[in-house]
Amino acid sequence: MNIINKIITLLTTLIMILILVGLVFSSSVRNNLIDLSENLYNSGPVGILVAIWLIWSFSTAPKTLKKLYNAKGLNSKFWKNL
């Protein structure tokens, strides 16, 4: 179970990195993210709960990026700290 949690954390961080890079370089990613947030907001309480859950699920990404930077790459030190 511990390995599955590490993999999920790593994938969530990877998705967040891709979104941030896409926001900087691609206008279509920006438009899709704006459309997603508008759809969630217009869906009422369920949409707002989903938006809160999405924000919460990406809250571990900065910590994981810091661990990756301190380990100087994807190595066993990073995997143990994750």
Biopython code that builds the backbone (N, CA, C, O; Angstrom):
import numpy as np
from Bio.PDB.StructureBuilder import StructureBuilder

atoms = [
    (1, "MET", "N", (0.823, -1.193, 0.000)),
    (1, "MET", "CA", (0.000, 0.000, 0.000)),
    (1, "MET", "C", (0.868, 1.259, 0.000)),
    (1, "MET", "O", (0.505, 2.271, -0.599)),
    (2, "ASN", "N", (2.008, 1.186, 0.673)),
    (2, "ASN", "CA", (2.908, 2.330, 0.751)),
    (2, "ASN", "C", (3.466, 2.684, -0.624)),
    (2, "ASN", "O", (3.611, 3.861, -0.956)),
    (3, "ILE", "N", (3.776, 1.670, -1.418)),
    (3, "ILE", "CA", (4.314, 1.909, -2.758)),
    (3, "ILE", "C", (3.246, 2.552, -3.643)),
    (3, "ILE", "O", (3.554, 3.428, -4.451)),
    (4, "ILE", "N", (2.004, 2.122, -3.492)),
    (4, "ILE", "CA", (0.920, 2.698, -4.285)),
    (4, "ILE", "C", (0.745, 4.175, -3.951)),
    (4, "ILE", "O", (0.548, 4.993, -4.850)),
    (5, "ASN", "N", (0.815, 4.525, -2.666)),
    (5, "ASN", "CA", (0.707, 5.930, -2.272)),
    (5, "ASN", "C", (1.850, 6.755, -2.840)),
    (5, "ASN", "O", (1.638, 7.894, -3.256)),
    (6, "LYS", "N", (3.053, 6.206, -2.865)),
    (6, "LYS", "CA", (4.201, 6.922, -3.432)),
    (6, "LYS", "C", (4.017, 7.148, -4.925)),
    (6, "LYS", "O", (4.338, 8.222, -5.435)),
    (7, "ILE", "N", (3.510, 6.160, -5.619)),
    (7, "ILE", "CA", (3.293, 6.286, -7.060)),
    (7, "ILE", "C", (2.216, 7.323, -7.346)),
    (7, "ILE", "O", (2.360, 8.126, -8.268)),
    (8, "ILE", "N", (1.136, 7.315, -6.565)),
    (8, "ILE", "CA", (0.066, 8.299, -6.753)),
    (8, "ILE", "C", (0.588, 9.704, -6.491)),
    (8, "ILE", "O", (0.264, 10.631, -7.233)),
    (9, "THR", "N", (1.395, 9.876, -5.440)),
    (9, "THR", "CA", (1.972, 11.188, -5.137)),
    (9, "THR", "C", (2.880, 11.648, -6.266)),
    (9, "THR", "O", (2.846, 12.817, -6.650)),
    (10, "LEU", "N", (3.683, 10.750, -6.794)),
    (10, "LEU", "CA", (4.579, 11.089, -7.893)),
    (10, "LEU", "C", (3.797, 11.463, -9.153)),
    (10, "LEU", "O", (4.158, 12.421, -9.837)),
    (11, "LEU", "N", (2.738, 10.725, -9.468)),
    (11, "LEU", "CA", (1.924, 11.039, -10.644)),
    (11, "LEU", "C", (1.189, 12.367, -10.486)),
    (11, "LEU", "O", (1.067, 13.130, -11.444)),
    (12, "THR", "N", (0.700, 12.644, -9.275)),
    (12, "THR", "CA", (0.032, 13.926, -9.030)),
    (12, "THR", "C", (0.993, 15.080, -9.223)),
    (12, "THR", "O", (0.629, 16.106, -9.799)),
    (13, "THR", "N", (2.208, 14.924, -8.751)),
    (13, "THR", "CA", (3.217, 15.963, -8.925)),
    (13, "THR", "C", (3.559, 16.140, -10.396)),
    (13, "THR", "O", (3.717, 17.267, -10.864)),
    (14, "LEU", "N", (3.675, 15.052, -11.120)),
    (14, "LEU", "CA", (3.964, 15.128, -12.549)),
    (14, "LEU", "C", (2.846, 15.852, -13.303)),
    (14, "LEU", "O", (3.116, 16.660, -14.191)),
    (15, "ILE", "N", (1.613, 15.564, -12.954)),
    (15, "ILE", "CA", (0.481, 16.235, -13.594)),
    (15, "ILE", "C", (0.514, 17.726, -13.303)),
    (15, "ILE", "O", (0.255, 18.540, -14.189)),
    (16, "MET", "N", (0.832, 18.088, -12.065)),
    (16, "MET", "CA", (0.883, 19.508, -11.719)),
    (16, "MET", "C", (2.007, 20.215, -12.471)),
    (16, "MET", "O", (1.831, 21.348, -12.918)),
    (17, "ILE", "N", (3.150, 19.567, -12.616)),
    (17, "ILE", "CA", (4.249, 20.163, -13.383)),
    (17, "ILE", "C", (3.827, 20.380, -14.829)),
    (17, "ILE", "O", (4.097, 21.434, -15.405)),
    (18, "LEU", "N", (3.169, 19.393, -15.413)),
    (18, "LEU", "CA", (2.720, 19.524, -16.798)),
    (18, "LEU", "C", (1.688, 20.639, -16.953)),
    (18, "LEU", "O", (1.707, 21.367, -17.946)),
    (19, "ILE", "N", (0.792, 20.775, -15.982)),
    (19, "ILE", "CA", (-0.197, 21.855, -16.041)),
    (19, "ILE", "C", (0.495, 23.210, -15.948)),
    (19, "ILE", "O", (0.163, 24.125, -16.702)),
    (20, "LEU", "N", (1.451, 23.348, -15.034)),
    (20, "LEU", "CA", (2.148, 24.629, -14.888)),
    (20, "LEU", "C", (2.943, 24.987, -16.132)),
    (20, "LEU", "O", (2.945, 26.145, -16.548)),
    (21, "VAL", "N", (3.612, 24.021, -16.728)),
    (21, "VAL", "CA", (4.353, 24.282, -17.962)),
    (21, "VAL", "C", (3.382, 24.611, -19.089)),
    (21, "VAL", "O", (3.647, 25.497, -19.902)),
    (22, "GLY", "N", (2.261, 23.903, -19.139)),
    (22, "GLY", "CA", (1.254, 24.181, -20.161)),
    (22, "GLY", "C", (0.637, 25.550, -20.011)),
    (22, "GLY", "O", (0.321, 26.199, -21.008)),
    (23, "LEU", "N", (0.455, 26.009, -18.766)),
    (23, "LEU", "CA", (-0.096, 27.345, -18.549)),
    (23, "LEU", "C", (0.838, 28.425, -19.065)),
    (23, "LEU", "O", (0.394, 29.458, -19.568)),
    (24, "VAL", "N", (2.130, 28.178, -18.937)),
    (24, "VAL", "CA", (3.109, 29.173, -19.384)),
    (24, "VAL", "C", (3.197, 29.212, -20.906)),
    (24, "VAL", "O", (3.272, 30.291, -21.494)),
    (25, "PHE", "N", (3.190, 28.054, -21.542)),
    (25, "PHE", "CA", (3.486, 27.999, -22.966)),
    (25, "PHE", "C", (2.283, 27.842, -23.894)),
    (25, "PHE", "O", (2.385, 28.168, -25.077)),
    (26, "SER", "N", (1.154, 27.355, -23.397)),
    (26, "SER", "CA", (0.061, 27.028, -24.306)),
    (26, "SER", "C", (-1.228, 27.740, -23.903)),
    (26, "SER", "O", (-1.676, 27.633, -22.762)),
    (27, "SER", "N", (-1.812, 28.457, -24.839)),
    (27, "SER", "CA", (-3.073, 29.138, -24.548)),
    (27, "SER", "C", (-4.235, 28.149, -24.481)),
    (27, "SER", "O", (-5.219, 28.411, -23.789)),
    (28, "SER", "N", (-4.146, 27.028, -25.178)),
    (28, "SER", "CA", (-5.236, 26.053, -25.126)),
    (28, "SER", "C", (-5.333, 25.408, -23.741)),
    (28, "SER", "O", (-6.433, 25.107, -23.277)),
    (29, "VAL", "N", (-4.195, 25.195, -23.079)),
    (29, "VAL", "CA", (-4.229, 24.655, -21.720)),
    (29, "VAL", "C", (-4.865, 25.672, -20.779)),
    (29, "VAL", "O", (-5.658, 25.305, -19.912)),
    (30, "ARG", "N", (-4.528, 26.928, -20.943)),
    (30, "ARG", "CA", (-5.146, 27.978, -20.116)),
    (30, "ARG", "C", (-6.654, 28.004, -20.320)),
    (30, "ARG", "O", (-7.413, 28.081, -19.354)),
    (31, "ASN", "N", (-7.089, 27.941, -21.573)),
    (31, "ASN", "CA", (-8.524, 27.963, -21.861)),
    (31, "ASN", "C", (-9.233, 26.740, -21.284)),
    (31, "ASN", "O", (-10.333, 26.859, -20.745)),
    (32, "ASN", "N", (-8.611, 25.567, -21.394)),
    (32, "ASN", "CA", (-9.214, 24.358, -20.842)),
    (32, "ASN", "C", (-9.321, 24.428, -19.324)),
    (32, "ASN", "O", (-10.320, 23.987, -18.757)),
    (33, "LEU", "N", (-8.311, 24.973, -18.661)),
    (33, "LEU", "CA", (-8.341, 25.099, -17.211)),
    (33, "LEU", "C", (-9.407, 26.099, -16.769)),
    (33, "LEU", "O", (-10.091, 25.882, -15.769)),
    (34, "ILE", "N", (-9.545, 27.186, -17.511)),
    (34, "ILE", "CA", (-10.597, 28.168, -17.206)),
    (34, "ILE", "C", (-11.976, 27.555, -17.423)),
    (34, "ILE", "O", (-12.879, 27.763, -16.612)),
    (35, "ASP", "N", (-12.148, 26.807, -18.502)),
    (35, "ASP", "CA", (-13.424, 26.143, -18.761)),
    (35, "ASP", "C", (-13.758, 25.126, -17.677)),
    (35, "ASP", "O", (-14.910, 25.017, -17.257)),
    (36, "LEU", "N", (-12.756, 24.384, -17.227)),
    (36, "LEU", "CA", (-12.974, 23.409, -16.159)),
    (36, "LEU", "C", (-13.419, 24.094, -14.876)),
    (36, "LEU", "O", (-14.358, 23.642, -14.220)),
    (37, "SER", "N", (-12.751, 25.179, -14.518)),
    (37, "SER", "CA", (-13.127, 25.879, -13.288)),
    (37, "SER", "C", (-14.528, 26.492, -13.404)),
    (37, "SER", "O", (-15.285, 26.476, -12.434)),
    (38, "GLU", "N", (-14.882, 27.030, -14.574)),
    (38, "GLU", "CA", (-16.226, 27.580, -14.767)),
    (38, "GLU", "C", (-17.289, 26.489, -14.689)),
    (38, "GLU", "O", (-18.345, 26.690, -14.089)),
    (39, "ASN", "N", (-17.011, 25.332, -15.296)),
    (39, "ASN", "CA", (-17.971, 24.226, -15.239)),
    (39, "ASN", "C", (-18.160, 23.727, -13.816)),
    (39, "ASN", "O", (-19.283, 23.440, -13.402)),
    (40, "LEU", "N", (-17.065, 23.622, -13.063)),
    (40, "LEU", "CA", (-17.188, 23.175, -11.679)),
    (40, "LEU", "C", (-17.951, 24.185, -10.840)),
    (40, "LEU", "O", (-18.756, 23.809, -9.989)),
    (41, "TYR", "N", (-17.700, 25.464, -11.078)),
    (41, "TYR", "CA", (-18.393, 26.508, -10.324)),
    (41, "TYR", "C", (-19.890, 26.519, -10.650)),
    (41, "TYR", "O", (-20.720, 26.717, -9.763)),
    (42, "ASN", "N", (-20.226, 26.307, -11.913)),
    (42, "ASN", "CA", (-21.631, 26.332, -12.332)),
    (42, "ASN", "C", (-22.377, 25.047, -11.990)),
    (42, "ASN", "O", (-23.597, 24.991, -12.145)),
    (43, "SER", "N", (-21.675, 24.017, -11.529)),
    (43, "SER", "CA", (-22.320, 22.755, -11.178)),
    (43, "SER", "C", (-22.905, 22.760, -9.774)),
    (43, "SER", "O", (-23.466, 21.756, -9.334)),
    (44, "GLY", "N", (-22.785, 23.852, -9.080)),
    (44, "GLY", "CA", (-23.370, 23.951, -7.748)),
    (44, "GLY", "C", (-22.463, 23.388, -6.672)),
    (44, "GLY", "O", (-21.241, 23.390, -6.815)),
    (45, "PRO", "N", (-23.067, 22.906, -5.592)),
    (45, "PRO", "CA", (-22.281, 22.430, -4.449)),
    (45, "PRO", "C", (-21.382, 21.235, -4.787)),
    (45, "PRO", "O", (-20.273, 21.118, -4.266)),
    (46, "VAL", "N", (-21.863, 20.362, -5.652)),
    (46, "VAL", "CA", (-21.044, 19.194, -6.008)),
    (46, "VAL", "C", (-19.807, 19.636, -6.781)),
    (46, "VAL", "O", (-18.716, 19.117, -6.546)),
    (47, "GLY", "N", (-19.959, 20.565, -7.680)),
    (47, "GLY", "CA", (-18.823, 21.079, -8.435)),
    (47, "GLY", "C", (-17.819, 21.782, -7.545)),
    (47, "GLY", "O", (-16.611, 21.662, -7.748)),
    (48, "ILE", "N", (-18.314, 22.512, -6.564)),
    (48, "ILE", "CA", (-17.410, 23.197, -5.641)),
    (48, "ILE", "C", (-16.666, 22.184, -4.784)),
    (48, "ILE", "O", (-15.479, 22.357, -4.509)),
    (49, "LEU", "N", (-17.360, 21.118, -4.355)),
    (49, "LEU", "CA", (-16.680, 20.064, -3.593)),
    (49, "LEU", "C", (-15.611, 19.361, -4.428)),
    (49, "LEU", "O", (-14.539, 19.034, -3.919)),
    (50, "VAL", "N", (-15.899, 19.131, -5.698)),
    (50, "VAL", "CA", (-14.901, 18.522, -6.583)),
    (50, "VAL", "C", (-13.720, 19.459, -6.763)),
    (50, "VAL", "O", (-12.576, 19.005, -6.781)),
    (51, "ALA", "N", (-13.965, 20.743, -6.896)),
    (51, "ALA", "CA", (-12.874, 21.716, -7.030)),
    (51, "ALA", "C", (-12.017, 21.741, -5.770)),
    (51, "ALA", "O", (-10.790, 21.789, -5.855)),
    (52, "ILE", "N", (-12.655, 21.708, -4.604)),
    (52, "ILE", "CA", (-11.897, 21.673, -3.349)),
    (52, "ILE", "C", (-11.071, 20.396, -3.265)),
    (52, "ILE", "O", (-9.919, 20.428, -2.831)),
    (53, "TRP", "N", (-11.654, 19.271, -3.679)),
    (53, "TRP", "CA", (-10.908, 18.007, -3.655)),
    (53, "TRP", "C", (-9.714, 18.061, -4.609)),
    (53, "TRP", "O", (-8.640, 17.566, -4.268)),
    (54, "LEU", "N", (-9.880, 18.651, -5.794)),
    (54, "LEU", "CA", (-8.773, 18.775, -6.741)),
    (54, "LEU", "C", (-7.654, 19.639, -6.174)),
    (54, "LEU", "O", (-6.477, 19.301, -6.298)),
    (55, "ILE", "N", (-8.022, 20.749, -5.557)),
    (55, "ILE", "CA", (-7.014, 21.616, -4.951)),
    (55, "ILE", "C", (-6.288, 20.880, -3.830)),
    (55, "ILE", "O", (-5.068, 20.987, -3.701)),
    (56, "TRP", "N", (-7.040, 20.131, -3.017)),
    (56, "TRP", "CA", (-6.433, 19.389, -1.917)),
    (56, "TRP", "C", (-5.507, 18.290, -2.443)),
    (56, "TRP", "O", (-4.447, 18.050, -1.867)),
    (57, "SER", "N", (-5.896, 17.624, -3.529)),
    (57, "SER", "CA", (-5.060, 16.535, -4.045)),
    (57, "SER", "C", (-3.743, 17.047, -4.618)),
    (57, "SER", "O", (-2.752, 16.317, -4.628)),
    (58, "PHE", "N", (-3.718, 18.297, -5.097)),
    (58, "PHE", "CA", (-2.486, 18.868, -5.613)),
    (58, "PHE", "C", (-1.676, 19.598, -4.543)),
    (58, "PHE", "O", (-0.639, 20.184, -4.854)),
    (59, "SER", "N", (-2.126, 19.575, -3.300)),
    (59, "SER", "CA", (-1.416, 20.303, -2.244)),
    (59, "SER", "C", (-0.095, 19.651, -1.856)),
    (59, "SER", "O", (0.765, 20.315, -1.278)),
    (60, "THR", "N", (0.087, 18.372, -2.157)),
    (60, "THR", "CA", (1.341, 17.699, -1.818)),
    (60, "THR", "C", (2.424, 17.901, -2.875)),
    (60, "THR", "O", (3.585, 17.568, -2.638)),
    (61, "ALA", "N", (2.066, 18.431, -4.016)),
    (61, "ALA", "CA", (3.020, 18.573, -5.118)),
    (61, "ALA", "C", (4.211, 19.469, -4.782)),
    (61, "ALA", "O", (5.336, 19.093, -5.113)),
    (62, "PRO", "N", (4.037, 20.633, -4.145)),
    (62, "PRO", "CA", (5.216, 21.447, -3.824)),
    (62, "PRO", "C", (6.202, 20.740, -2.878)),
    (62, "PRO", "O", (7.416, 20.882, -3.022)),
    (63, "LYS", "N", (5.673, 19.985, -1.920)),
    (63, "LYS", "CA", (6.548, 19.237, -1.009)),
    (63, "LYS", "C", (7.334, 18.173, -1.774)),
    (63, "LYS", "O", (8.522, 17.961, -1.530)),
    (64, "THR", "N", (6.652, 17.516, -2.694)),
    (64, "THR", "CA", (7.312, 16.478, -3.485)),
    (64, "THR", "C", (8.377, 17.083, -4.391)),
    (64, "THR", "O", (9.446, 16.498, -4.567)),
    (65, "LEU", "N", (8.095, 18.246, -4.964)),
    (65, "LEU", "CA", (9.095, 18.915, -5.797)),
    (65, "LEU", "C", (10.325, 19.313, -4.975)),
    (65, "LEU", "O", (11.455, 19.221, -5.454)),
    (66, "LYS", "N", (10.100, 19.751, -3.749)),
    (66, "LYS", "CA", (11.222, 20.103, -2.878)),
    (66, "LYS", "C", (12.059, 18.866, -2.547)),
    (66, "LYS", "O", (13.288, 18.935, -2.525)),
    (67, "LYS", "N", (11.398, 17.737, -2.289)),
    (67, "LYS", "CA", (12.122, 16.496, -2.024)),
    (67, "LYS", "C", (12.913, 16.054, -3.247)),
    (67, "LYS", "O", (14.035, 15.564, -3.120)),
    (68, "LEU", "N", (12.335, 16.226, -4.424)),
    (68, "LEU", "CA", (13.022, 15.875, -5.660)),
    (68, "LEU", "C", (14.252, 16.746, -5.863)),
    (68, "LEU", "O", (15.305, 16.256, -6.271)),
    (69, "TYR", "N", (14.122, 18.033, -5.579)),
    (69, "TYR", "CA", (15.247, 18.966, -5.717)),
    (69, "TYR", "C", (16.346, 18.625, -4.706)),
    (69, "TYR", "O", (17.526, 18.621, -5.057)),
    (70, "ASN", "N", (15.971, 18.340, -3.461)),
    (70, "ASN", "CA", (16.969, 18.017, -2.440)),
    (70, "ASN", "C", (17.682, 16.699, -2.721)),
    (70, "ASN", "O", (18.852, 16.539, -2.375)),
    (71, "ALA", "N", (16.978, 15.748, -3.351)),
    (71, "ALA", "CA", (17.599, 14.464, -3.682)),
    (71, "ALA", "C", (18.423, 14.546, -4.961)),
    (71, "ALA", "O", (19.148, 13.609, -5.295)),
    (72, "LYS", "N", (18.316, 15.658, -5.674)),
    (72, "LYS", "CA", (19.045, 15.896, -6.925)),
    (72, "LYS", "C", (18.704, 14.873, -8.005)),
    (72, "LYS", "O", (19.579, 14.394, -8.726)),
    (73, "GLY", "N", (17.421, 14.550, -8.101)),
    (73, "GLY", "CA", (16.972, 13.669, -9.174)),
    (73, "GLY", "C", (16.157, 12.500, -8.660)),
    (73, "GLY", "O", (15.949, 12.334, -7.458)),
    (74, "LEU", "N", (15.700, 11.691, -9.614)),
    (74, "LEU", "CA", (14.927, 10.505, -9.273)),
    (74, "LEU", "C", (15.885, 9.376, -8.906)),
    (74, "LEU", "O", (16.364, 8.648, -9.776)),
    (75, "ASN", "N", (16.155, 9.238, -7.624)),
    (75, "ASN", "CA", (17.048, 8.188, -7.158)),
    (75, "ASN", "C", (16.460, 7.553, -5.910)),
    (75, "ASN", "O", (15.339, 7.872, -5.516)),
    (76, "SER", "N", (17.213, 6.655, -5.286)),
    (76, "SER", "CA", (16.695, 5.926, -4.121)),
    (76, "SER", "C", (16.481, 6.871, -2.935)),
    (76, "SER", "O", (15.583, 6.639, -2.125)),
    (77, "LYS", "N", (17.276, 7.918, -2.818)),
    (77, "LYS", "CA", (17.095, 8.873, -1.726)),
    (77, "LYS", "C", (15.730, 9.558, -1.859)),
    (77, "LYS", "O", (15.010, 9.721, -0.873)),
    (78, "PHE", "N", (15.387, 9.953, -3.071)),
    (78, "PHE", "CA", (14.085, 10.594, -3.307)),
    (78, "PHE", "C", (12.958, 9.608, -3.008)),
    (78, "PHE", "O", (11.975, 9.972, -2.362)),
    (79, "TRP", "N", (13.088, 8.378, -3.465)),
    (79, "TRP", "CA", (12.040, 7.383, -3.270)),
    (79, "TRP", "C", (11.827, 7.074, -1.792)),
    (79, "TRP", "O", (10.692, 6.863, -1.363)),
    (80, "LYS", "N", (12.914, 7.045, -1.001)),
    (80, "LYS", "CA", (12.791, 6.787, 0.437)),
    (80, "LYS", "C", (12.160, 7.961, 1.164)),
    (80, "LYS", "O", (11.397, 7.763, 2.109)),
    (81, "ASN", "N", (12.467, 9.188, 0.737)),
    (81, "ASN", "CA", (11.891, 10.374, 1.375)),
    (81, "ASN", "C", (10.446, 10.610, 0.984)),
    (81, "ASN", "O", (9.715, 11.299, 1.695)),
    (82, "LEU", "N", (10.033, 10.054, -0.126)),
    (82, "LEU", "CA", (8.681, 10.243, -0.613)),
    (82, "LEU", "C", (7.734, 9.515, 0.291)),
    (82, "LEU", "O", (6.524, 9.539, 0.066)),
]
sb = StructureBuilder()
sb.init_structure("model")
sb.init_model(0)
sb.init_chain("A")
sb.init_seg("    ")
for serial, (resi, resn, name, xyz) in enumerate(atoms, 1):
    if name == "N":
        sb.init_residue(resn, " ", resi, " ")
    sb.init_atom(name, np.array(xyz, "f"), 0.0, 1.0, " ", f" {name:<3s}", serial, name[0])
structure = sb.get_structure()
